[in-house]
Amino acid sequence: MDAYVVDRDGRGGLVAGLGRRDVRELTSPGVLMRVQYSSLNYKDALAARGDPGIVKRFPHVPGIDAAGVLADDPAAGPVLVTGYGLGTEVWGGFGDYVRVPEDWLVPIPDGLSVRDSMILGTAGLTAALSVDALLQAGLDPAAGEVLVTGATGGVGSLAVMLLARLGFSVVALTRKPAAEAYLQGLGAARVQVARSAPAPAKALHKAQWAGAIDTVGGETLAFVLKGVGYGGAVAACGMAGGADFPGSVYPFILRGVRLFGIDSVQCPHAVREDLWRRLAGPWRPARLADIERVVDRRDLDTAIAALLDGERTGRTLVRVGAVC
């Protein structure tokens, strides 16, 4: 099979690129799936650089998302897998085939093509989990504006689209002033450019938002918590800005703000199936093609460098097998 492989060279250095591997190297237990599409995520970019927190053994094939058909029963219909150990513990979606436990697979619901499912991918599931957390907290469009940080990224772009589709007034926070038209096209009511310097060190800021989805972490999460109004809720789902964040208990004990942690990797299977049905139905973003960029595996090096340099917006779809 063809695969984008990350490996050590004879001198201990790292090499990555398209190569040939034997399908029999897929030794993990499970069913064999023929991959048609994958997607490029931040974790995949780190894996391509050999990040020791993600890649435990070499050679390695990244790709935490994959969609296609069962190799032994393609007529059974299209399936997808995101998270679990795909692209970390086992070889991932940047290969022609993956072998995964059967209970990792989710049938792609009617309303989504294989291609659509990978424009969404882990980013779409994470955004959906975040939106669902806010809804379960009782947030509704009448409560006021909802902030989305890192709004030009994959999760951020999809969170803006989902919230806008559900009737929320979305404020998109970004460090990219040139992205205003892009974000308004996704449904943002207002675009706010992130500060380049730290905000004043106050325990609380003026209440500005009824809730928020934070895809960045670090100081950005601390800033967001200080500006959420009484009884508001924040869904935290990213750490590109750092794993630690400065702050205090004041948003929680003076305004009753609730902080929800979002994990899409080990999300229960029943929750996944429910959210994918929503993403295929009432929550389906109307303009998925507006946020996609398609790359072939042989061009992944360029796309990975652009993602790590913060030059990509939206979602990067990786064409693996037959186009459908």
Secondary structure, DSSP 8 states (H G I E B T S, - for coil): -EEEEEEE-TTS-EEEEEEE--GGG--SSSEEEEEEEEEE-HHHHHHHTT-TTT--SSSB---SEEEEEESS-GGG--EEEESTTBTTTB--TTBSEEEE-GGG-EE--TT--HHHHHHHHHHHHHHHHHHHHHHHTT--GGG--EEESSTTSHHHHHHHHHHHHTT--EEEEES-GGGHHHHHHHT-SEEEE--SS-----S-----EEEEEESS-HHHHHHHHHHEEEEEEEEE---TT-S-----SHHHHHS--EEEE---SS--HHHHHHHHHHHHTTT--TTGGGGEEEEEGGGHHHHHHHHHTT---SEEEEE-SS--
